[in-house]
Amino acid sequence: METDSRPTVRLRDLIFYYLRLGAVGFGGPVALCGQMERELVQERKWLSRDEMRDVIAVCQSLPGPLAIQVGIFVSYLRGGFWGAWTGGWAFILPNFIIVCALGALYVHFSGLPILTSIFYGVSPAVIALILHSCYRLAKLGMEDRLQWAVAGACFFVTIALQAEVAVLFVASGLVGVLYYGSLFRRRPPSATVVVSGVAGIGKVAGFPMLGKLLLFFLKAGSLTFGSGLVIVPFLEKGLVQNTGWLNERQFLVAVAIGMISPGPVVITATFVGYLVAGFRGATVSTVGIFLPSFLFVLLVAPILIRHRAQPDVRGFVKGAYSAAIGTILGASVLLGKIAIGDWLTALIAVASLLVLFRWKVSNPMLVAATAIVGVIAFPILRPDWVFVK
């Protein structure tokens, strides 16, 4: 990456900027990266346009939530090693506080009918938000028929077998290496080793609950290629099917919290941790989901800067990105079976998609509107299929 002679930014300024962005930054990774580019390149002049584009390109090549990694990388360029740590955690902190508060309210008031009514209306809107975000991600990174074929295969595997997501990503990355790279070249890039190496994490028997949460989310934080939404199918399998820590409705609520709160979608982990083990569970889950991002940016990103143009590296990234699209779509189908159970929820899902594509409303506005619909309609329809524990 070519850098210019721009001055070092004070840690205080990095912290204040990312605290604000973490508190008001809605719209998902694409929107957050766009906001950073506008504010840091055009307004604050912390980065050149070329630097910002290189940062985004490198972070798209790494597993982990894109927006957080861009924030960490920018903080590293302008504040060094400690700038990366302080800026990154400042980005996360406001959302952590918000989601912990929501988790406490949910645990305390979960027996109130009003919550059932709210999530009756919100859950199908969350499915629409996932599908709309997946469409934007597909436009950003899907380039040819092979990628769509890989995505289609991952889609059907996710639905039919609900297979371990790590296996799908490794296999898809290897397909990308073979097709886009060189068959007889050395082994794929370090991202493959990292992913496969953590594929067994979280299956350690006899560990205390906090340790299990930490290991589980360390694994999840190492597998979210392309967007935090990739965490959805992985968490559904691990938290609902394998461990039973959450039921399906609680899981959908956790995804909804991640979608409607500011900052990265993977803050879902904080809410899950709070439901499973209180505030300490929320803390270790948050550390687990975000720590790999810091390590990847500080250790792997400098290497990728030098080698990301190599065919094998680009091939693995393209294959893994395709797996992300397929697994997100597959998870949408699985979650849709939970969220859509009658004519009104089907109508909410379709109407939400139309609104998102036609008017580009913000996530909080859409969720607030559908929550009102749920509060009004639930007492009238009294659907017996809805269950919020």
N, C-alpha and C positions, 0 to 999 in steps of 0.2 A: 504493500500500500504506500502510495506517495503521500507524505504528510508535509504540511507547510510550517512556517515559523510562527504560528499563532501562539500567544502566551498561555502559560498554565493557568487554569481556572482554579480559584480558591475552593477548598473543600466546603466551606460554608455556602458558597453559591451553588455548588453541585447539590448539596443536601437540600437547600431551600427549593431549588428547581424541581427535583424529583419528588420531594414531599408534595408539592402542589400538583404535579402531573399524576402521582399515584392517587390523589384525592379526587381529581375531577376528570381523569382520562377515561372516558367511556368509548365503546365502539369496537373493541377487539384489537388484535395485533396490527392489522393494516392501518386502521385509523390512528392508533397510537404512534406508529412509525411515521405516518404522514404529519402528525402534529409535531413530533420531534424535529423532523426535517424543516418544517415551516419556522418553528421558533428558534432552533439552534443554528440553522444555516442563514436564513433570511433576516431574522430579527436580532439575535444575540451575537451572530458572527463567530460562534465557538468553533465551527467546522466549515470547511469548504464543501461545495456541492459534491465534488468527486470523493472526498473523504466519507461523506455520509452515505453515498451510494455503495462504496466499498464495504463500509460497516454492515449495511443491510445485506449485501450479497454474501459476505462471510458468515453472518449469523444465520442466514437461511440455510447454510450448509451444515449447521450444527444441530444435534438433537437438543431440544429445550424450547421453552416459550420465546418466541421471536422478540416481542417488545422488551421484555426484561433483559434479554441478551444484548439488544441494541443499546439499551440504557447503560448496562455494565461496560460495554465496549467504548461508548462515547466517554464515560467517566474515566476509563482507563487512559484514553488518548489525551484527555485534558487534565487529569488529576493523578495519573500514575496508579500504582498498585493500590494504595489506600483510597484513592479516588474511586476506583472500581468498587471496592467493598462498601464504602460509605454511600456513594450514589446509588448503587444497586439496592441496598437494604432500605434506603430512604424511599425508593420507588415502591417497595413492597409494604412498608410499615402502615400507611394510611388504610390500605385495603385489609391488612391483617386485623387492625382494630375494628373496622366496620364489620367484617365477617365474624369475628369473635362475638361482637355484640349481637349480631343476628342469630348466631348459634345459641347464645344464652337465652334470647327471647324464644327461640324455637323450642328449646328443651323445656323451658318453664311453662310456655303456653300451648304446648302441642296438643293438649286435649280440647282446646277451644274450637268450636265449629267454624269460626271465622277463618282459621287457617286452612281447613278443608275447602272452604268456598274459594279462597284466594287461589290456591294451587289447582283447583278444578279449572279455573280460567287461565292461569298462567302456564301450566304444563304444556298444553298444545302450542302455545306461543313460543316456548323454549325450543320445541322441535323445529318450528319455522326459523328461529334464529340460527340454529345449528345448520340447517340446510342452506340458508342464505349465506352464512359465513363460508360454508364449504364451496359454494358456487364462486365466491370471490377468490378463495384459495386456488380453485381449479383454474380460473382465468389467469392467475398469477404464475402458476408453475407447470401446468399440463400442456405439453407441446406436441406430442405425436401419438400414433396409434398404440405403440407398445406401452406407453405409460397408462393409457386408458385400459388396455388389456390387463395390465397388472392390477390397476385399481379395481376392475371388475372381478378379478379372481379373489382379491382380498375382501371385496364386498360380500361375495357369496360364502366365503369361508367364515367370515365374521357372523353371518346370519345362521348358516347351517351347523357349523361346528363350534362357534364361539372360541376359536383357537387362541393360544397365547400370542398376544400382539408382537412380542419380541421376535418370535419365530417368523411372523409375516414380514417384519421389517428387515430382518437379516436376509431372508430369502429374496425379497424384492430388491434389496440393495445389491445382492450378488447377481441377479438377473440384469440389473442396470450396468454392473461392471462388465459382464460378459458381452452385452449388446453394444454399449456405448464406448467401452474401454478396449483393452487388449486382452485376449484370451490367455496369452502366454506371459503376460506381465506379472510382476510380483503381486502378492496378496493385496486385497482391497485396503483402503485407507484405515486410519486408526479408529474412525467412527464405528466400523464393523466390530473391531475388537472390543471397544467399549460396550456396545450394545449386547453382544453375545456374552461378554463377561459378566454382565449384571442380570442376565436372563434368569438366574436362579435365586436372586435376592428376594427376600420376603417369604421364603418357604422354610425358614428356620424354626423348627419345633422347640418348645420349651422356653422361648424368649419371653421376657415380660412384655406387656401390651405396648408400652411406649417404645421399646426396642423394635417390636414388630411393625409398628406404625412408621418408625424412622426408616427401616430397611425397605418397607413396601414403597414409600414415597421417594426414596432415593432411586429405586428402580424406575418408578414412573417418571421422575424428572430426567432420566437418561434416555427416554424413549419417545418424547413428544416432538417428533420431527414435524416441521411446517407450521404448527399452530398448537396452542394449548388444547384445542378441541380434540386432538388425537388422544388425550388422556381419557376421554369419555368411554370408549370401548374397553380400554385397559382396566379402568376403575370398576366398570360394571361387572366384569368377570371376576376381578380380585375381591372387591368389597361385598358384592351380593352373592355370587355363586360359590367362590372358594372359601371365604372366611365367614360369611354370614354376619359381618359386622353391621351392615345396613340391610333394610328391606328395599324392595324396588322403588316404593314411593319415596322413602327417605333419600334414596340415591338421586331420583329425579329432582327433588327439592334442592339437593346439593349442587347439581348441575345448573339449576335455575339461579341460585345464589351467585355462582361463578360468572354466569352470563350477564346478570343485571348490575353487579357491583363494578366500581371503577377498577382500572388496572387489569392485570392478566387473568384470563379465564381459569388458569390452574390454581387460583386461590380457592377453588372448590376443595382442595386438600385441607385447607384450614377449617372449613366447615365440617368436613368429614371427621377430622381429628377431634374437634370439639364434641361432636355427637358420640364418638367412641370413648374418649378419655378426658373430657373436660378441657380446661385451658391448657394444661400441660400437653395433652394430646394435640391440640391445635398448634402449639408452639413447635413440637418436634415434627409434625407433619409439614408445617410451613418450611422449616429448615430443610427437611428431606427433599421436598419438591423443587426448591430453588438452589440448593447448594451445587448440584451438578452444573447449573448454568454458569455460576461463577468459575468453577473449575474448567469447564470447556472453553470459556472465553479467555481466561488467563493462561491456560496451558496449550489448548489445541488451536485457538484462533490464530496466533502468530505463525504456526506451521501451515495452516490452511491459506493464509495470506500468500505464502510463497508457492503453494502447490495446488491451489483450488482450480487452476486451469488444466491440470492433468486429466486425461480422459477417464482414468479409473476413479478418481475422486468425484468428478462430475457425474459419472455413471452411477455410482453408489447413491449419491444424493438424489438423482432423478428417480431411481427405483424406489428409494425410501419415501420420497415425496408422494409417489403414486400410491404406495401402501397407505399413507396417511389419508388420502382422499377416499380410498375404498373403505377403510375401517370407520371413518367418520360417517359415511353414508350407511354402512351396515349398522352402526350403533344407533343411527336415527330411526331405522326400522324397528330395532328392538325396543328403543325407548318409546316409539310411537304406539306400540301395543299397550304400554302402560298409561300413556297420557291421553289417548284418543279412544273413547269407549261409547260415544253416542253422537247424535247428529250435531249437537251444539259444539262439542270439542273438535269435531271434524271441520265444522264451519270456521271456528276460531283459527285453526291451523292454516286453512286455505286463505282466509282473509288476511292473516298476519303475513303470509308469504307475499300476497299481492301488495300489501301496504309497504313491505320492505323493498320490493323491487320497483314499485311505482313512485313512492315518495321519500324513501330512504329515511324514515323516522329513526330516532335514537332508540336504543334498547330500553332504557328506563321508561320512556314514554309509552312504548308498546306494552311493556309489562304492566305498567300502571293501568292502562286502558283495559287490558284483558283481566286484570285482578278485579276491577270494578264489575265487569261482566260476570265473573264468577261469583262475586258476593251477591249480586242481584239474582242470578239464575239458579244457583244451587238450592236455596230454600224452596224454590218453586218446583224444580224438576226432581229433586231428591234422588239423584242417581246412586243406586246401591253398589255400583262397581268401584266407586271412588273410595280409597282407603288411605288415610294419613295416620300413621302410628304416632 
